[in-house]
Amino acid sequence: MDPEYRNVEFLITTGPGPCPQLDSKNIVFGTVLEGLDVITAIASIPTYKPSENIRQLNDLAEFFGDERAQNARAMWNKPLKTVYIRDCGEIKVSKPTLTPSLP
């Protein structure tokens, strides 16, 4: 691996609506100006969705204080394939057509 390599995680929400699970945990910045087709392709990758029985067992384990329940829950809704983004860069926009707004 390149010694300058940095593993970075970022989130792109594709909606619809707000994401209350992200409140007070992340900094929101940016807007997709180009490449929405790439975002749509990434969003179409299937994610892990546990069955109702697994969800109920997880809730019970959490109720009894089993720390593994939270670790298991962290895997929910994650893509079933690894997505690598490289050479993405930054598009310099001299005059943005969109203005930042808060929900």
N, C-alpha and C positions, 0 to 999 in steps of 0.2 A: 504494500500500500504506500501511497504517496505520504511522506511525513507531514505535508501541509493539509492533508485530508481532515475535514471536520464533519462529524456526523451531526446533522441538524434535522430536527423535526418541525414541520409547520403544518398548519391546518388550512384547508380551503373549504369553506362551507358552500354547499350547493343548494341549500334550501329544501323545501319552502319554509319560510318563517324563521323565527328566532331560534337560537341554540342555547337554552337556559343552562345546559350542562357545562357550558364554557364560561359562564359568568364568574368573574373575579379570579379566573385561572389563567387567562391568556391576554395578550395585547392584540388588539384588532388593528390591522393596517392594510392598506392596499385595495386595489380593485383590478379585476382581470380586464385588460384592455384588448389583448390579442390571445389567441390560443384557447378559446373557450371549448373548441372541439377536443383538445387534449384533456381539459378538465372533465368534460362529459365522458370521455373514454375511461378515465381513471374512476369516476363516480359509478360507472357501470360494472366495475369489478365486484363480484359477489362478496358479501361479508359474512362473518360467522354470526349466526343467530341461533342461540340455544333453544331447545324445546321448552315448553311450559313446565315440564317436570324438572328439568335442570334448573330453571329459574326459581322454582319453589324450593328445591333442595338448597340452592345457594342462599336464598333468603333465610331458611332455617339455620344454615351453618353460620351466617352472619349474626343472627339472633343469639346463638350460643357463643359468639365471640371467636369463631374460627377465623384467623387472619387470612387463610387461604381463600376464603370467599371473595374478598376484595381483589386478590390477584387474579382469580378466575374471571371476575366481572370485568377486569381491565381488558380482557381479550374479546369481549362482546363487541360486535359491530366493526371489528377490524377486517381489512381485506384479507381474502384467502390466498392472495398472491402478493409477493413483495413488489412494490413499485419503486423504481429507481429514477430519480430526476437528476440529470446532469447537464452541464453546459447550458443552464437555463438563462443566465445573465439577467440583465435589467434593461428595459426599454426606456430610453430617455424621451420624455414627452415635454415639448416646449410650452404648449398651452393645453392643459387638460380640458377635455370636454365634459368631464364629470366632476362635480364638486363633492368633497367629503361630507357625509351626513351621519348623524347618530340616529339610532332607532327611536 
